[in-house]
């Protein structure tokens, strides 16, 4: 039996595997490891006698309503199998609270690398970095091209009014999770509501699409082998997904972005396109009009600010299980200021 890890009691997991996936755990030795890098749900790698699998569960402590929905992650990954969007193969979902005290699911491990840090991309050639970025954008365009009904996801969300509802929802999340007063957040939420696009398209959206939420196969030319972390996925405005990708993108010389401790420096090296070039590549692939992109950038900065405030709240309560959280709180006002600048640029257009 493996030793316990935070949020993963070995005896409970072993009993569940023996009942649910007995072919993978037949009484032989096994062990688990915490996969670092996530700022939200907790991910473990389980080395079983007959396979290595990945287990995902919500964070420790109290979570916000509708957040960290394991059933949702499991459903969309299962539905997207065979669509051309690369996702890990799902194996089993557990909703029995007696096992871990929360829902969780298990999926197959996808071979490859996750580019989380500047060191991870530093050894790549400029040509490889360019190809990697192109694959990332193409995979996002492919996701937005999937017909939800054909994938069995017609009821996965309500795309009409997506952005307006999201602003309300994330504002409510802010009220539940904030650890300090930040009047500019109230200003931002009000101004976002005033600038919601009157017309938008609808597609499956990932909700947190970025390079370090993918697994990259580097055996030949770089290829996105798996898209991870689907907890925020729904049916909504595809440009909101693009805005989130660009919010995470780190252009060379962007000093504000250096203060946001998620994938810092990963895309600053020579060969990676600028965020503007990423947007142009997406527009060329999809034909979508990006004239209101500043709104989506502001919307995404607000959303990331609320996410990081929730992470910061868990950090100061001692409910995080890996390192790298100490700078998260300071990033929140930076993101809010960035969002307000984008809206001012939109108003002046």
N, C-alpha and C positions, 0 to 999 in steps of 0.2 A: 504494500500500500504506500502511496505517496504521502509526503508530509503536508499538513494544512498550509494554504496560502491565504492571505486576507481575502475574504469573500468566497473562498473555495474550500469547504471542509472535505477532506479526502474521503472519509467514510461514506458520506452522503452521495458523493459523486460516483464512487465505485459501485455502490448499490444500484444507483440509477442506470449506469452503463450496463451492468449485468442483466438488468431487466429490459432495457430498451435497445441497446446495441451490443448484444452479447458476443457477436463475432469479433468485435474490436477489443474486448477486455474479457478474457476467459480465465481470470485468476492469476495471470502472470504479473510480473513487476511492472510498474508504470510510475511516471512522475510528471509533474506539471511545472510550468514556469510562467511568470507574469511577463507579458509582452509590454514593454514600455512604449511611451509615445502618445498614447491616447489621452485626451483631456476630458473625457466624458465616460462612456461605457467602459467596462473593464474587460480586457481580452487576455486569454490564457492560451498557451500552447500545451497540449497534453500528449506526451509521448507514451502511447499505449503499446501493448505487445504486438499488435498487428497493423497499426497505422499511427500516424501523427495527425491530430485534429485540432481545430480551434474552437474554443468555447467563449461565448460572449454573454455578459450579464450586465445589469444596470450598476451604476456607482453605489458605493456604500452610503448609508445615511438616507435622510429624507430627500426625495426627488420631486421635481415640479410636476403638476398634473399634465398628462399626455406626453411627457418627455420620456426618453429612454425606453421606447416601446419595442420589446424584443419580438413580439408577435408580428409587428409591422415589418421589422427588418427581415424576419424569416419569410414572410409572405412574399415580399417583393423580390428577394433573391431567388426564391423558388420559381416565381412567375417569369423572371427574366431569363432563366436558363433556356438556351436555344434561340434567343432573339438576336444573337450577335453581340449583345452587350456582355462583356466578360464579367461573370460573378462567380464566387466560390460555390461549389455544390453543397446544398444544405443536406443535413443528415437527420436531425431530429430537433423538435421543439419541446420544451418542458414548461408547463404552466402550473405544476404542482408546487405550492409554496412550502411544502414540507421538505423539499430537497435542498434548496438554497435560500428559501425565504423570498424568492422573486422568480419571475420567468427568466429562462435562458435558452440558448440554442447552441447546437454544435454543427460545424460545417467542416468540409474537407480543407486541408491546407493547400494553398496554391503556391507552387515553387516560384521563387523570384525574390526581388529586393523591394524594400520600401525606402524611398528617398526622403528621409525626415530632416536631415541636416545638411549644411553646406559641405561638410566633409563627404557626405554620400555622393554628391554630384561633382566634387572637385576633381576626381580622377577621370571623369569622362572627357572625351574630345568635344570641341565645339560642334562638330557635325552630329555627334551622338546626342548632345543636349538639344540641338535643333530638332532632330527626329523624335526625341522623347516628347518635347512640347507639342509637336504636330500630332503625335498619337494621342496625347491627352485631350487636345481640342477635338480631334476626330471622334473619340469615344463619347465625349459629351454631346456632340452633334448626333451621333448614332442613337444615344439614349433618348434625345428629344424627338427622334424620328420614329420611335416605337409607338405603334397604335395601342393605347391602353386597353381597348376592348379586345383586340386580338390576343393580348397577353393575359386576359382574365382580370384586368385591373380597372374596369370601367367604374367601379364603386370605390376606388382607392382614395378619392378626395373630391372636393368641389372646386373645380378650376375657376368658375365664375366668381369674381370678387376676391381672388386669392390674395393679392397684395394688401387690399384694405383690411381683410380679416387677419392677415399675418401681423400687420402693424398693431392692431388691437391685442392680438394674442401675445406678441412679444412685449408689449407694454405691460400686460398683466404679469408676465413672467418676471419682468423687471421689478414690479412692486413686491412680488413674493420673495425675490432672491437678493435684492440690493443690500449692501452692507454699509453704505454711506449715502449721504445726499449728493445728488449730482443734477442741479437744476437744468443744465444744458440737455440732459436726456429728455426731460419733459418738453423742452423747446423742439428738440429733434423729432419726437413722436408727433407733435402737432403739425410741424412743417411737412413731414412725410405724408400725413393724411391729406394735406392740401394739394400735394403734387402727384397723387396716385394717377397713373395713366387711365384714361377713359376706355381704352380698348387694349386688349392683350391676347396673345395666343395661349393655347393650353397644351401641356404635354406632361409626361412623367418627369418629375424633377427629383434630383438626388438630395438637395438641400444643404450639402456641405462638401461640394465637389472640389477637390484640390489634389495636387500631385502626391502628397503623403497619405492620402486616403486611397491609393491604388498600389497594386503590386506590379512591378515591372519585370518582364522577362528580358534579360540581357544576353541570352545565349547567342543570338545573331544580331540583327538590328533591334533596337529597343521596341518593345511591344507592351501595351497595357494588358496584363494577363488577368487582372481581377480588380474590380471596383469594390471598395469596402465601406463600412460605416453608413448604413442606409437608414439610420434612426429618424432622420428628418424628411424622408422621402414622402411624396404625395403627388397629386395631380395639381399643377399650378402653372405659373408663368415661367417659360424657359429662360427668359432674360434675367430672372432672379437667380437662377442657377449660374449663369454666366457672370453676373455681378459678384457672386460669392467667390467664384474661382479667381476673378481679378482682384478681389479684396485680399486674398491670401497671397497672390503673386507678388514677388519682391523684385522690383526694378533696381538696377544698380544706382546707387546714390539716393535712394528713398530713405531718409533718416527717420521719418515717422514709422515706417514699416519695421525698422530695426527694433522698435520698442514693443512690438507685438510678438510674443514669444511662441509663435507657431510657425514651423518651417522657415525660420529666419535664415536668409542668405541662400536658400536652396536654389533660387533661380536668378541669382545676380551674376553668375559667371558668363564669360563670353560664349556665344552660341545660343543661349536662351533668348527668345524674342522678348521684347518689352510687353507690358500689359496691353498697350495700345495695339501692338501687332497681334497679340493673342485674340483680342476682340475682332480685329479685321479678318483674321483667319476663320473665326467662328461665323462671322457674317457672310464670308464667301462660301462656306460650306452649307449654310442654312438659308441664305437669302433674307435674313431678318434685318429689319431696320433698327439701327442702334442710336437713333437721334436722342432718345430719352435715357441713354446709358447712365448719365450722372444720377438720375433717380435710383436706378438699380444698385449703383455703387453705394449711395447713401443708405439705402435700405439694407444692404448686406453688411455695411459697417455697423449699423444699429444692431442687427441681429447677432453679429459676432460679439459685440460689446455685451449684450445680455447673456450670451453663452459663457463668456469669460467671467462675467460677474458671478454666475452660478458656480463655476469652477473655483473662483476665489473664495466664495462663501464656504465651500466644502473644504478648501485648503486651510482656512483659519479655524475651522472646527476639527481639524485633524482627521478628515475623512477621505483624503486622497491616499493612493497606495503606491505611487512611484514619485520620482523626483521631477523637478522642472516647473513647479507651480508658483514659486515665490515671486516671479515677475508678472504674473497674470493680472493681478489687480491694477497695476499701474497702466496696463494697456487699455483699460476701459475708457478713461477720459480722452485718450489719444484717438480712439476710434470714433467717439462721439464728435470730437472737433473735426475730424476728417469728413464725417458725414455731413456736417453743417456746411463745410466748404463746398462739397459737391452740390448741395442744394442751392447755394448762392450762385454757383456757376451755371446751374440749370435756369435759375430765375433771370440771370443776366444774358442768357443765350438769345 
